Amino acid sequence: MGVGQERPSNWLVVPEAYQALDQFKYEVASELGIQTPQNGYWGTMTSRDCGAVGGNITRKLVQLGEQQLMGSQSNMQ
């Protein structure tokens, strides 16, 4: 990136994780009973449904991170 250019807010630190996160999005939507778009375009989904999916993804990722931190702390003691 050039001077003065910022990276996008949705930039992945590990680009290989894109496919796993995309699959995770569909799994969470399925768990919530949200009908996912067949063509992969989420632009026609309601903001409420997309927000619910994103919020639950965040919740699950935070829980996973907390579990990993707790596991590493118990190993250090």
N, CA, C, O and CB atoms as a CASP TS submission, in Angstrom:
PFRMAT TS
TARGET T0000
AUTHOR 0000-0000-0000
METHOD Language model
MODEL 1
PARENT N/A
ATOM      1  N   MET     1       0.827  -1.184   0.000  1.00  0.00           N
ATOM      2  CA  MET     1       0.000   0.000   0.000  1.00  0.00           C
ATOM      3  C   MET     1       0.865   1.237   0.000  1.00  0.00           C
ATOM      4  O   MET     1       1.931   1.287   0.613  1.00  0.00           O
ATOM      5  CB  MET     1      -0.937   0.003   1.193  1.00  0.00           C
ATOM      6  N   GLY     2       0.382   2.209  -0.691  1.00  0.00           N
ATOM      7  CA  GLY     2       1.122   3.453  -0.770  1.00  0.00           C
ATOM      8  C   GLY     2       0.917   4.322   0.457  1.00  0.00           C
ATOM      9  O   GLY     2       0.131   4.004   1.350  1.00  0.00           O
ATOM     10  N   VAL     3       1.639   5.413   0.474  1.00  0.00           N
ATOM     11  CA  VAL     3       1.540   6.358   1.568  1.00  0.00           C
ATOM     12  C   VAL     3       0.141   6.956   1.594  1.00  0.00           C
ATOM     13  O   VAL     3      -0.393   7.343   0.555  1.00  0.00           O
ATOM     14  CB  VAL     3       2.607   7.461   1.439  1.00  0.00           C
ATOM     15  N   GLY     4      -0.453   7.033   2.782  1.00  0.00           N
ATOM     16  CA  GLY     4      -1.773   7.608   2.931  1.00  0.00           C
ATOM     17  C   GLY     4      -2.915   6.657   2.654  1.00  0.00           C
ATOM     18  O   GLY     4      -4.078   7.022   2.826  1.00  0.00           O
ATOM     19  N   GLN     5      -2.607   5.446   2.229  1.00  0.00           N
ATOM     20  CA  GLN     5      -3.652   4.467   1.976  1.00  0.00           C
ATOM     21  C   GLN     5      -3.830   3.601   3.215  1.00  0.00           C
ATOM     22  O   GLN     5      -2.862   3.145   3.823  1.00  0.00           O
ATOM     23  CB  GLN     5      -3.316   3.599   0.737  1.00  0.00           C
ATOM     24  N   GLU     6      -5.071   3.388   3.566  1.00  0.00           N
ATOM     25  CA  GLU     6      -5.366   2.515   4.694  1.00  0.00           C
ATOM     26  C   GLU     6      -5.939   1.213   4.168  1.00  0.00           C
ATOM     27  O   GLU     6      -6.544   1.170   3.098  1.00  0.00           O
ATOM     28  CB  GLU     6      -6.348   3.189   5.687  1.00  0.00           C
ATOM     29  N   ARG     7      -5.740   0.164   4.929  1.00  0.00           N
ATOM     30  CA  ARG     7      -6.330  -1.099   4.509  1.00  0.00           C
ATOM     31  C   ARG     7      -7.809  -1.108   4.893  1.00  0.00           C
ATOM     32  O   ARG     7      -8.208  -0.419   5.832  1.00  0.00           O
ATOM     33  CB  ARG     7      -5.579  -2.306   5.148  1.00  0.00           C
ATOM     34  N   PRO     8      -8.614  -1.874   4.185  1.00  0.00           N
ATOM     35  CA  PRO     8     -10.044  -1.924   4.491  1.00  0.00           C
ATOM     36  C   PRO     8     -10.280  -2.501   5.891  1.00  0.00           C
ATOM     37  O   PRO     8      -9.451  -3.246   6.414  1.00  0.00           O
ATOM     38  CB  PRO     8     -10.789  -2.766   3.434  1.00  0.00           C
ATOM     39  N   SER     9     -11.408  -2.152   6.482  1.00  0.00           N
ATOM     40  CA  SER     9     -11.702  -2.615   7.840  1.00  0.00           C
ATOM     41  C   SER     9     -11.954  -4.115   7.893  1.00  0.00           C
ATOM     42  O   SER     9     -11.800  -4.725   8.951  1.00  0.00           O
ATOM     43  CB  SER     9     -12.905  -1.878   8.393  1.00  0.00           C
ATOM     44  N   ASN    10     -12.333  -4.715   6.785  1.00  0.00           N
ATOM     45  CA  ASN    10     -12.593  -6.155   6.776  1.00  0.00           C
ATOM     46  C   ASN    10     -11.415  -6.969   6.250  1.00  0.00           C
ATOM     47  O   ASN    10     -11.586  -8.110   5.821  1.00  0.00           O
ATOM     48  CB  ASN    10     -13.816  -6.447   5.943  1.00  0.00           C
ATOM     49  N   TRP    11     -10.232  -6.389   6.283  1.00  0.00           N
ATOM     50  CA  TRP    11      -9.010  -7.042   5.827  1.00  0.00           C
ATOM     51  C   TRP    11      -8.655  -8.188   6.773  1.00  0.00           C
ATOM     52  O   TRP    11      -8.642  -7.998   7.989  1.00  0.00           O
ATOM     53  CB  TRP    11      -7.844  -6.025   5.737  1.00  0.00           C
ATOM     54  N   LEU    12      -8.370  -9.363   6.237  1.00  0.00           N
ATOM     55  CA  LEU    12      -8.028 -10.521   7.055  1.00  0.00           C
ATOM     56  C   LEU    12      -6.520 -10.602   7.248  1.00  0.00           C
ATOM     57  O   LEU    12      -5.751 -10.449   6.299  1.00  0.00           O
ATOM     58  CB  LEU    12      -8.558 -11.815   6.414  1.00  0.00           C
ATOM     59  N   VAL    13      -6.115 -10.841   8.467  1.00  0.00           N
ATOM     60  CA  VAL    13      -4.698 -10.998   8.773  1.00  0.00           C
ATOM     61  C   VAL    13      -4.168 -12.255   8.093  1.00  0.00           C
ATOM     62  O   VAL    13      -3.047 -12.267   7.583  1.00  0.00           O
ATOM     63  CB  VAL    13      -4.466 -11.062  10.304  1.00  0.00           C
ATOM     64  N   VAL    14      -4.975 -13.310   8.088  1.00  0.00           N
ATOM     65  CA  VAL    14      -4.608 -14.575   7.448  1.00  0.00           C
ATOM     66  C   VAL    14      -5.568 -14.786   6.274  1.00  0.00           C
ATOM     67  O   VAL    14      -6.685 -15.263   6.479  1.00  0.00           O
ATOM     68  CB  VAL    14      -4.668 -15.788   8.473  1.00  0.00           C
ATOM     69  N   PRO    15      -5.164 -14.447   5.065  1.00  0.00           N
ATOM     70  CA  PRO    15      -6.069 -14.554   3.919  1.00  0.00           C
ATOM     71  C   PRO    15      -6.649 -15.956   3.718  1.00  0.00           C
ATOM     72  O   PRO    15      -7.743 -16.097   3.172  1.00  0.00           O
ATOM     73  CB  PRO    15      -5.345 -14.138   2.673  1.00  0.00           C
ATOM     74  N   GLU    16      -5.941 -16.973   4.145  1.00  0.00           N
ATOM     75  CA  GLU    16      -6.427 -18.342   3.999  1.00  0.00           C
ATOM     76  C   GLU    16      -7.664 -18.593   4.850  1.00  0.00           C
ATOM     77  O   GLU    16      -8.373 -19.575   4.627  1.00  0.00           O
ATOM     78  CB  GLU    16      -5.333 -19.330   4.371  1.00  0.00           C
ATOM     79  N   ALA    17      -7.934 -17.730   5.817  1.00  0.00           N
ATOM     80  CA  ALA    17      -9.077 -17.900   6.717  1.00  0.00           C
ATOM     81  C   ALA    17     -10.381 -17.459   6.061  1.00  0.00           C
ATOM     82  O   ALA    17     -11.452 -17.708   6.614  1.00  0.00           O
ATOM     83  CB  ALA    17      -8.855 -17.115   8.006  1.00  0.00           C
ATOM     84  N   TYR    18     -10.321 -16.819   4.915  1.00  0.00           N
ATOM     85  CA  TYR    18     -11.521 -16.294   4.266  1.00  0.00           C
ATOM     86  C   TYR    18     -12.558 -17.386   4.035  1.00  0.00           C
ATOM     87  O   TYR    18     -13.734 -17.198   4.346  1.00  0.00           O
ATOM     88  CB  TYR    18     -11.159 -15.636   2.942  1.00  0.00           C
ATOM     89  N   GLN    19     -12.136 -18.515   3.498  1.00  0.00           N
ATOM     90  CA  GLN    19     -13.073 -19.595   3.190  1.00  0.00           C
ATOM     91  C   GLN    19     -13.697 -20.154   4.461  1.00  0.00           C
ATOM     92  O   GLN    19     -14.894 -20.440   4.483  1.00  0.00           O
ATOM     93  CB  GLN    19     -12.366 -20.712   2.416  1.00  0.00           C
ATOM     94  N   ALA    20     -12.911 -20.315   5.518  1.00  0.00           N
ATOM     95  CA  ALA    20     -13.436 -20.834   6.773  1.00  0.00           C
ATOM     96  C   ALA    20     -14.447 -19.860   7.385  1.00  0.00           C
ATOM     97  O   ALA    20     -15.481 -20.285   7.901  1.00  0.00           O
ATOM     98  CB  ALA    20     -12.291 -21.104   7.758  1.00  0.00           C
ATOM     99  N   LEU    21     -14.155 -18.568   7.332  1.00  0.00           N
ATOM    100  CA  LEU    21     -15.085 -17.572   7.867  1.00  0.00           C
ATOM    101  C   LEU    21     -16.367 -17.514   7.046  1.00  0.00           C
ATOM    102  O   LEU    21     -17.450 -17.335   7.603  1.00  0.00           O
ATOM    103  CB  LEU    21     -14.426 -16.192   7.903  1.00  0.00           C
ATOM    104  N   ASP    22     -16.258 -17.662   5.748  1.00  0.00           N
ATOM    105  CA  ASP    22     -17.438 -17.664   4.894  1.00  0.00           C
ATOM    106  C   ASP    22     -18.327 -18.860   5.216  1.00  0.00           C
ATOM    107  O   ASP    22     -19.548 -18.727   5.292  1.00  0.00           O
ATOM    108  CB  ASP    22     -17.033 -17.683   3.414  1.00  0.00           C
ATOM    109  N   GLN    23     -17.717 -20.019   5.402  1.00  0.00           N
ATOM    110  CA  GLN    23     -18.472 -21.220   5.768  1.00  0.00           C
ATOM    111  C   GLN    23     -19.114 -21.039   7.141  1.00  0.00           C
ATOM    112  O   GLN    23     -20.257 -21.444   7.352  1.00  0.00           O
ATOM    113  CB  GLN    23     -17.555 -22.467   5.762  1.00  0.00           C
ATOM    114  N   PHE    24     -18.385 -20.435   8.068  1.00  0.00           N
ATOM    115  CA  PHE    24     -18.877 -20.168   9.415  1.00  0.00           C
ATOM    116  C   PHE    24     -20.117 -19.273   9.358  1.00  0.00           C
ATOM    117  O   PHE    24     -21.060 -19.465  10.125  1.00  0.00           O
ATOM    118  CB  PHE    24     -17.774 -19.511  10.274  1.00  0.00           C
ATOM    119  N   LYS    25     -20.113 -18.299   8.451  1.00  0.00           N
ATOM    120  CA  LYS    25     -21.250 -17.387   8.277  1.00  0.00           C
ATOM    121  C   LYS    25     -22.503 -18.178   7.910  1.00  0.00           C
ATOM    122  O   LYS    25     -23.576 -17.929   8.460  1.00  0.00           O
ATOM    123  CB  LYS    25     -20.943 -16.326   7.188  1.00  0.00           C
ATOM    124  N   TYR    26     -22.375 -19.117   6.993  1.00  0.00           N
ATOM    125  CA  TYR    26     -23.522 -19.917   6.579  1.00  0.00           C
ATOM    126  C   TYR    26     -23.982 -20.858   7.689  1.00  0.00           C
ATOM    127  O   TYR    26     -25.181 -21.094   7.836  1.00  0.00           O
ATOM    128  CB  TYR    26     -23.180 -20.715   5.329  1.00  0.00           C
ATOM    129  N   GLU    27     -23.044 -21.402   8.474  1.00  0.00           N
ATOM    130  CA  GLU    27     -23.404 -22.272   9.594  1.00  0.00           C
ATOM    131  C   GLU    27     -24.197 -21.506  10.643  1.00  0.00           C
ATOM    132  O   GLU    27     -25.208 -21.995  11.146  1.00  0.00           O
ATOM    133  CB  GLU    27     -22.148 -22.884  10.225  1.00  0.00           C
ATOM    134  N   VAL    28     -23.737 -20.310  10.971  1.00  0.00           N
ATOM    135  CA  VAL    28     -24.422 -19.494  11.981  1.00  0.00           C
ATOM    136  C   VAL    28     -25.815 -19.113  11.476  1.00  0.00           C
ATOM    137  O   VAL    28     -26.780 -19.178  12.237  1.00  0.00           O
ATOM    138  CB  VAL    28     -23.594 -18.216  12.317  1.00  0.00           C
ATOM    139  N   ALA    29     -25.935 -18.722  10.221  1.00  0.00           N
ATOM    140  CA  ALA    29     -27.239 -18.369   9.656  1.00  0.00           C
ATOM    141  C   ALA    29     -28.186 -19.559   9.728  1.00  0.00           C
ATOM    142  O   ALA    29     -29.368 -19.398  10.034  1.00  0.00           O
ATOM    143  CB  ALA    29     -27.090 -17.892   8.196  1.00  0.00           C
ATOM    144  N   SER    30     -27.676 -20.737   9.452  1.00  0.00           N
ATOM    145  CA  SER    30     -28.493 -21.943   9.522  1.00  0.00           C
ATOM    146  C   SER    30     -28.948 -22.211  10.950  1.00  0.00           C
ATOM    147  O   SER    30     -30.105 -22.566  11.176  1.00  0.00           O
ATOM    148  CB  SER    30     -27.719 -23.145   8.983  1.00  0.00           C
ATOM    149  N   GLU    31     -28.045 -22.043  11.919  1.00  0.00           N
ATOM    150  CA  GLU    31     -28.401 -22.232  13.327  1.00  0.00           C
ATOM    151  C   GLU    31     -29.496 -21.270  13.762  1.00  0.00           C
ATOM    152  O   GLU    31     -30.346 -21.618  14.582  1.00  0.00           O
ATOM    153  CB  GLU    31     -27.173 -22.050  14.211  1.00  0.00           C
ATOM    154  N   LEU    32     -29.477 -20.062  13.213  1.00  0.00           N
ATOM    155  CA  LEU    32     -30.471 -19.048  13.568  1.00  0.00           C
ATOM    156  C   LEU    32     -31.773 -19.205  12.776  1.00  0.00           C
ATOM    157  O   LEU    32     -32.747 -18.498  13.039  1.00  0.00           O
ATOM    158  CB  LEU    32     -29.897 -17.658  13.338  1.00  0.00           C
ATOM    159  N   GLY    33     -31.792 -20.117  11.820  1.00  0.00           N
ATOM    160  CA  GLY    33     -32.984 -20.327  11.006  1.00  0.00           C
ATOM    161  C   GLY    33     -33.169 -19.273   9.932  1.00  0.00           C
ATOM    162  O   GLY    33     -34.284 -19.056   9.458  1.00  0.00           O
ATOM    163  N   ILE    34     -32.098 -18.625   9.548  1.00  0.00           N
ATOM    164  CA  ILE    34     -32.145 -17.584   8.520  1.00  0.00           C
ATOM    165  C   ILE    34     -31.873 -18.221   7.167  1.00  0.00           C
ATOM    166  O   ILE    34     -30.869 -18.907   6.977  1.00  0.00           O
ATOM    167  CB  ILE    34     -31.116 -16.448   8.815  1.00  0.00           C
ATOM    168  N   GLN    35     -32.786 -17.983   6.228  1.00  0.00           N
ATOM    169  CA  GLN    35     -32.635 -18.524   4.881  1.00  0.00           C
ATOM    170  C   GLN    35     -31.496 -17.788   4.181  1.00  0.00           C
ATOM    171  O   GLN    35     -31.568 -16.573   3.993  1.00  0.00           O
ATOM    172  CB  GLN    35     -33.963 -18.398   4.071  1.00  0.00           C
ATOM    173  N   THR    36     -30.461 -18.502   3.800  1.00  0.00           N
ATOM    174  CA  THR    36     -29.308 -17.880   3.152  1.00  0.00           C
ATOM    175  C   THR    36     -29.540 -17.772   1.650  1.00  0.00           C
ATOM    176  O   THR    36     -30.240 -18.601   1.068  1.00  0.00           O
ATOM    177  CB  THR    36     -28.023 -18.682   3.440  1.00  0.00           C
ATOM    178  N   PRO    37     -28.957 -16.759   1.022  1.00  0.00           N
ATOM    179  CA  PRO    37     -29.146 -16.587  -0.426  1.00  0.00           C
ATOM    180  C   PRO    37     -28.456 -17.706  -1.209  1.00  0.00           C
ATOM    181  O   PRO    37     -27.309 -18.058  -0.934  1.00  0.00           O
ATOM    182  CB  PRO    37     -28.604 -15.217  -0.879  1.00  0.00           C
ATOM    183  N   GLN    38     -29.161 -18.244  -2.167  1.00  0.00           N
ATOM    184  CA  GLN    38     -28.616 -19.335  -2.980  1.00  0.00           C
ATOM    185  C   GLN    38     -27.486 -18.872  -3.889  1.00  0.00           C
ATOM    186  O   GLN    38     -26.574 -19.641  -4.193  1.00  0.00           O
ATOM    187  CB  GLN    38     -29.714 -19.958  -3.816  1.00  0.00           C
ATOM    188  N   ASN    39     -27.545 -17.617  -4.322  1.00  0.00           N
ATOM    189  CA  ASN    39     -26.541 -17.127  -5.266  1.00  0.00           C
ATOM    190  C   ASN    39     -25.320 -16.531  -4.560  1.00  0.00           C
ATOM    191  O   ASN    39     -24.378 -16.093  -5.220  1.00  0.00           O
ATOM    192  CB  ASN    39     -27.160 -16.087  -6.185  1.00  0.00           C
ATOM    193  N   GLY    40     -25.332 -16.511  -3.216  1.00  0.00           N
ATOM    194  CA  GLY    40     -24.191 -16.001  -2.463  1.00  0.00           C
ATOM    195  C   GLY    40     -24.201 -14.503  -2.256  1.00  0.00           C
ATOM    196  O   GLY    40     -23.314 -13.970  -1.589  1.00  0.00           O
ATOM    197  N   TYR    41     -25.192 -13.803  -2.816  1.00  0.00           N
ATOM    198  CA  TYR    41     -25.272 -12.348  -2.688  1.00  0.00           C
ATOM    199  C   TYR    41     -26.149 -12.010  -1.484  1.00  0.00           C
ATOM    200  O   TYR    41     -27.348 -12.289  -1.480  1.00  0.00           O
ATOM    201  CB  TYR    41     -25.840 -11.695  -3.993  1.00  0.00           C
ATOM    202  N   TRP    42     -25.543 -11.412  -0.470  1.00  0.00           N
ATOM    203  CA  TRP    42     -26.253 -11.105   0.772  1.00  0.00           C
ATOM    204  C   TRP    42     -26.895  -9.721   0.736  1.00  0.00           C
ATOM    205  O   TRP    42     -27.493  -9.312   1.732  1.00  0.00           O
ATOM    206  CB  TRP    42     -25.301 -11.200   1.954  1.00  0.00           C
ATOM    207  N   GLY    43     -26.796  -8.994  -0.357  1.00  0.00           N
ATOM    208  CA  GLY    43     -27.314  -7.634  -0.454  1.00  0.00           C
ATOM    209  C   GLY    43     -28.821  -7.530  -0.361  1.00  0.00           C
ATOM    210  O   GLY    43     -29.349  -6.464  -0.044  1.00  0.00           O
ATOM    211  N   THR    44     -29.521  -8.617  -0.630  1.00  0.00           N
ATOM    212  CA  THR    44     -30.978  -8.586  -0.551  1.00  0.00           C
ATOM    213  C   THR    44     -31.493  -9.004   0.815  1.00  0.00           C
ATOM    214  O   THR    44     -32.700  -8.983   1.053  1.00  0.00           O
ATOM    215  CB  THR    44     -31.571  -9.479  -1.610  1.00  0.00           C
ATOM    216  N   MET    45     -30.599  -9.381   1.712  1.00  0.00           N
ATOM    217  CA  MET    45     -30.992  -9.789   3.067  1.00  0.00           C
ATOM    218  C   MET    45     -31.330  -8.553   3.887  1.00  0.00           C
ATOM    219  O   MET    45     -30.825  -7.463   3.615  1.00  0.00           O
ATOM    220  CB  MET    45     -29.862 -10.611   3.757  1.00  0.00           C
ATOM    221  N   THR    46     -32.184  -8.723   4.890  1.00  0.00           N
ATOM    222  CA  THR    46     -32.517  -7.592   5.747  1.00  0.00           C
ATOM    223  C   THR    46     -31.334  -7.266   6.659  1.00  0.00           C
ATOM    224  O   THR    46     -30.516  -8.129   6.977  1.00  0.00           O
ATOM    225  CB  THR    46     -33.783  -7.893   6.583  1.00  0.00           C
ATOM    226  N   SER    47     -31.267  -6.021   7.062  1.00  0.00           N
ATOM    227  CA  SER    47     -30.198  -5.591   7.975  1.00  0.00           C
ATOM    228  C   SER    47     -30.286  -6.359   9.286  1.00  0.00           C
ATOM    229  O   SER    47     -29.263  -6.699   9.880  1.00  0.00           O
ATOM    230  CB  SER    47     -30.281  -4.070   8.241  1.00  0.00           C
ATOM    231  N   ARG    48     -31.486  -6.627   9.731  1.00  0.00           N
ATOM    232  CA  ARG    48     -31.693  -7.356  10.988  1.00  0.00           C
ATOM    233  C   ARG    48     -31.085  -8.757  10.913  1.00  0.00           C
ATOM    234  O   ARG    48     -30.392  -9.190  11.834  1.00  0.00           O
ATOM    235  CB  ARG    48     -33.198  -7.448  11.316  1.00  0.00           C
ATOM    236  N   ASP    49     -31.349  -9.462   9.811  1.00  0.00           N
ATOM    237  CA  ASP    49     -30.815 -10.814   9.656  1.00  0.00           C
ATOM    238  C   ASP    49     -29.296 -10.803   9.549  1.00  0.00           C
ATOM    239  O   ASP    49     -28.621 -11.612  10.186  1.00  0.00           O
ATOM    240  CB  ASP    49     -31.418 -11.486   8.426  1.00  0.00           C
ATOM    241  N   CYS    50     -28.756  -9.888   8.744  1.00  0.00           N
ATOM    242  CA  CYS    50     -27.301  -9.807   8.602  1.00  0.00           C
ATOM    243  C   CYS    50     -26.649  -9.431   9.926  1.00  0.00           C
ATOM    244  O   CYS    50     -25.588  -9.953  10.268  1.00  0.00           O
ATOM    245  CB  CYS    50     -26.921  -8.787   7.517  1.00  0.00           C
ATOM    246  N   GLY    51     -27.278  -8.534  10.667  1.00  0.00           N
ATOM    247  CA  GLY    51     -26.758  -8.143  11.973  1.00  0.00           C
ATOM    248  C   GLY    51     -26.775  -9.289  12.957  1.00  0.00           C
ATOM    249  O   GLY    51     -25.854  -9.445  13.759  1.00  0.00           O
ATOM    250  N   ALA    52     -27.825 -10.094  12.897  1.00  0.00           N
ATOM    251  CA  ALA    52     -27.918 -11.251  13.783  1.00  0.00           C
ATOM    252  C   ALA    52     -26.804 -12.253  13.479  1.00  0.00           C
ATOM    253  O   ALA    52     -26.183 -12.800  14.391  1.00  0.00           O
ATOM    254  CB  ALA    52     -29.294 -11.924  13.646  1.00  0.00           C
ATOM    255  N   VAL    53     -26.562 -12.483  12.204  1.00  0.00           N
ATOM    256  CA  VAL    53     -25.491 -13.404  11.814  1.00  0.00           C
ATOM    257  C   VAL    53     -24.144 -12.862  12.265  1.00  0.00           C
ATOM    258  O   VAL    53     -23.361 -13.582  12.886  1.00  0.00           O
ATOM    259  CB  VAL    53     -25.491 -13.632  10.288  1.00  0.00           C
ATOM    260  N   GLY    54     -23.870 -11.607  11.960  1.00  0.00           N
ATOM    261  CA  GLY    54     -22.591 -10.997  12.343  1.00  0.00           C
ATOM    262  C   GLY    54     -22.403 -10.959  13.849  1.00  0.00           C
ATOM    263  O   GLY    54     -21.308 -11.228  14.343  1.00  0.00           O
ATOM    264  N   GLY    55     -23.449 -10.630  14.579  1.00  0.00           N
ATOM    265  CA  GLY    55     -23.368 -10.592  16.041  1.00  0.00           C
ATOM    266  C   GLY    55     -23.078 -11.950  16.638  1.00  0.00           C
ATOM    267  O   GLY    55     -22.280 -12.065  17.569  1.00  0.00           O
ATOM    268  N   ASN    56     -23.721 -12.985  16.111  1.00  0.00           N
ATOM    269  CA  ASN    56     -23.487 -14.328  16.628  1.00  0.00           C
ATOM    270  C   ASN    56     -22.113 -14.852  16.240  1.00  0.00           C
ATOM    271  O   ASN    56     -21.498 -15.595  17.005  1.00  0.00           O
ATOM    272  CB  ASN    56     -24.558 -15.275  16.127  1.00  0.00           C
ATOM    273  N   ILE    57     -21.626 -14.480  15.074  1.00  0.00           N
ATOM    274  CA  ILE    57     -20.265 -14.857  14.692  1.00  0.00           C
ATOM    275  C   ILE    57     -19.290 -14.236  15.678  1.00  0.00           C
ATOM    276  O   ILE    57     -18.385 -14.909  16.171  1.00  0.00           O
ATOM    277  CB  ILE    57     -19.941 -14.408  13.235  1.00  0.00           C
ATOM    278  N   THR    58     -19.472 -12.951  15.967  1.00  0.00           N
ATOM    279  CA  THR    58     -18.589 -12.259  16.912  1.00  0.00           C
ATOM    280  C   THR    58     -18.656 -12.910  18.281  1.00  0.00           C
ATOM    281  O   THR    58     -17.623 -13.142  18.909  1.00  0.00           O
ATOM    282  CB  THR    58     -18.961 -10.772  17.016  1.00  0.00           C
ATOM    283  N   ARG    59     -19.850 -13.204  18.747  1.00  0.00           N
ATOM    284  CA  ARG    59     -20.026 -13.836  20.057  1.00  0.00           C
ATOM    285  C   ARG    59     -19.274 -15.173  20.128  1.00  0.00           C
ATOM    286  O   ARG    59     -18.579 -15.452  21.105  1.00  0.00           O
ATOM    287  CB  ARG    59     -21.527 -14.055  20.350  1.00  0.00           C
ATOM    288  N   LYS    60     -19.420 -15.987  19.086  1.00  0.00           N
ATOM    289  CA  LYS    60     -18.760 -17.295  19.089  1.00  0.00           C
ATOM    290  C   LYS    60     -17.238 -17.167  19.011  1.00  0.00           C
ATOM    291  O   LYS    60     -16.516 -17.928  19.655  1.00  0.00           O
ATOM    292  CB  LYS    60     -19.266 -18.139  17.923  1.00  0.00           C
ATOM    293  N   LEU    61     -16.753 -16.204  18.223  1.00  0.00           N
ATOM    294  CA  LEU    61     -15.303 -16.016  18.122  1.00  0.00           C
ATOM    295  C   LEU    61     -14.715 -15.505  19.434  1.00  0.00           C
ATOM    296  O   LEU    61     -13.615 -15.903  19.816  1.00  0.00           O
ATOM    297  CB  LEU    61     -14.971 -15.042  16.987  1.00  0.00           C
ATOM    298  N   VAL    62     -15.441 -14.627  20.124  1.00  0.00           N
ATOM    299  CA  VAL    62     -14.978 -14.141  21.432  1.00  0.00           C
ATOM    300  C   VAL    62     -14.952 -15.290  22.432  1.00  0.00           C
ATOM    301  O   VAL    62     -13.991 -15.424  23.189  1.00  0.00           O
ATOM    302  CB  VAL    62     -15.889 -12.993  21.953  1.00  0.00           C
ATOM    303  N   GLN    63     -15.988 -16.119  22.448  1.00  0.00           N
ATOM    304  CA  GLN    63     -16.011 -17.274  23.348  1.00  0.00           C
ATOM    305  C   GLN    63     -14.841 -18.209  23.072  1.00  0.00           C
ATOM    306  O   GLN    63     -14.201 -18.697  24.003  1.00  0.00           O
ATOM    307  CB  GLN    63     -17.332 -18.035  23.207  1.00  0.00           C
ATOM    308  N   LEU    64     -14.564 -18.456  21.811  1.00  0.00           N
ATOM    309  CA  LEU    64     -13.439 -19.313  21.440  1.00  0.00           C
ATOM    310  C   LEU    64     -12.126 -18.721  21.924  1.00  0.00           C
ATOM    311  O   LEU    64     -11.283 -19.428  22.476  1.00  0.00           O
ATOM    312  CB  LEU    64     -13.396 -19.519  19.922  1.00  0.00           C
ATOM    313  N   GLY    65     -11.954 -17.410  21.713  1.00  0.00           N
ATOM    314  CA  GLY    65     -10.739 -16.740  22.177  1.00  0.00           C
ATOM    315  C   GLY    65     -10.594 -16.802  23.687  1.00  0.00           C
ATOM    316  O   GLY    65      -9.495 -17.025  24.194  1.00  0.00           O
ATOM    317  N   GLU    66     -11.693 -16.605  24.417  1.00  0.00           N
ATOM    318  CA  GLU    66     -11.650 -16.682  25.874  1.00  0.00           C
ATOM    319  C   GLU    66     -11.279 -18.081  26.338  1.00  0.00           C
ATOM    320  O   GLU    66     -10.489 -18.241  27.269  1.00  0.00           O
ATOM    321  CB  GLU    66     -12.994 -16.274  26.470  1.00  0.00           C
ATOM    322  N   GLN    67     -11.844 -19.092  25.693  1.00  0.00           N
ATOM    323  CA  GLN    67     -11.518 -20.474  26.049  1.00  0.00           C
ATOM    324  C   GLN    67     -10.044 -20.758  25.804  1.00  0.00           C
ATOM    325  O   GLN    67      -9.397 -21.427  26.610  1.00  0.00           O
ATOM    326  CB  GLN    67     -12.385 -21.459  25.250  1.00  0.00           C
ATOM    327  N   GLN    68      -9.516 -20.260  24.711  1.00  0.00           N
ATOM    328  CA  GLN    68      -8.105 -20.485  24.416  1.00  0.00           C
ATOM    329  C   GLN    68      -7.220 -19.769  25.417  1.00  0.00           C
ATOM    330  O   GLN    68      -6.191 -20.303  25.833  1.00  0.00           O
ATOM    331  CB  GLN    68      -7.773 -20.024  23.001  1.00  0.00           C
ATOM    332  N   LEU    69      -7.611 -18.559  25.811  1.00  0.00           N
ATOM    333  CA  LEU    69      -6.838 -17.832  26.816  1.00  0.00           C
ATOM    334  C   LEU    69      -6.875 -18.539  28.167  1.00  0.00           C
ATOM    335  O   LEU    69      -5.856 -18.635  28.851  1.00  0.00           O
ATOM    336  CB  LEU    69      -7.365 -16.406  26.958  1.00  0.00           C
ATOM    337  N   MET    70      -8.025 -19.021  28.540  1.00  0.00           N
ATOM    338  CA  MET    70      -8.150 -19.733  29.813  1.00  0.00           C
ATOM    339  C   MET    70      -7.322 -21.011  29.792  1.00  0.00           C
ATOM    340  O   MET    70      -6.713 -21.374  30.798  1.00  0.00           O
ATOM    341  CB  MET    70      -9.623 -20.059  30.111  1.00  0.00           C
ATOM    342  N   GLY    71      -7.297 -21.687  28.662  1.00  0.00           N
ATOM    343  CA  GLY    71      -6.496 -22.896  28.535  1.00  0.00           C
ATOM    344  C   GLY    71      -5.007 -22.606  28.625  1.00  0.00           C
ATOM    345  O   GLY    71      -4.257 -23.364  29.240  1.00  0.00           O
ATOM    346  N   SER    72      -4.578 -21.504  28.010  1.00  0.00           N
ATOM    347  CA  SER    72      -3.149 -21.178  28.050  1.00  0.00           C
ATOM    348  C   SER    72      -2.742 -20.678  29.435  1.00  0.00           C
ATOM    349  O   SER    72      -1.599 -20.885  29.844  1.00  0.00           O
ATOM    350  CB  SER    72      -2.808 -20.118  26.986  1.00  0.00           C
ATOM    351  N   GLN    73      -3.643 -20.029  30.164  1.00  0.00           N
ATOM    352  CA  GLN    73      -3.347 -19.564  31.500  1.00  0.00           C
ATOM    353  C   GLN    73      -3.234 -20.737  32.465  1.00  0.00           C
ATOM    354  O   GLN    73      -2.381 -20.724  33.352  1.00  0.00           O
ATOM    355  CB  GLN    73      -4.414 -18.588  31.970  1.00  0.00           C
ATOM    356  N   SER    74      -4.084 -21.753  32.305  1.00  0.00           N
ATOM    357  CA  SER    74      -4.004 -22.894  33.214  1.00  0.00           C
ATOM    358  C   SER    74      -2.749 -23.725  32.938  1.00  0.00           C
ATOM    359  O   SER    74      -2.230 -24.378  33.844  1.00  0.00           O
ATOM    360  CB  SER    74      -5.261 -23.770  33.084  1.00  0.00           C
ATOM    361  N   ASN    75      -2.260 -23.707  31.704  1.00  0.00           N
ATOM    362  CA  ASN    75      -1.021 -24.411  31.368  1.00  0.00           C
ATOM    363  C   ASN    75       0.191 -23.698  31.919  1.00  0.00           C
ATOM    364  O   ASN    75       1.215 -24.332  32.175  1.00  0.00           O
ATOM    365  CB  ASN    75      -0.885 -24.560  29.868  1.00  0.00           C
ATOM    366  N   MET    76       0.098 -22.376  32.111  1.00  0.00           N
ATOM    367  CA  MET    76       1.234 -21.600  32.581  1.00  0.00           C
ATOM    368  C   MET    76       1.412 -21.699  34.094  1.00  0.00           C
ATOM    369  O   MET    76       2.509 -21.455  34.596  1.00  0.00           O
ATOM    370  CB  MET    76       1.071 -20.153  32.175  1.00  0.00           C
ATOM    371  N   GLN    77       0.375 -22.047  34.819  1.00  0.00           N
ATOM    372  CA  GLN    77       0.445 -22.094  36.281  1.00  0.00           C
ATOM    373  C   GLN    77       0.993 -23.401  36.772  1.00  0.00           C
ATOM    374  O   GLN    77       1.117 -23.603  37.980  1.00  0.00           O
ATOM    375  CB  GLN    77      -0.911 -21.862  36.884  1.00  0.00           C
TER
END
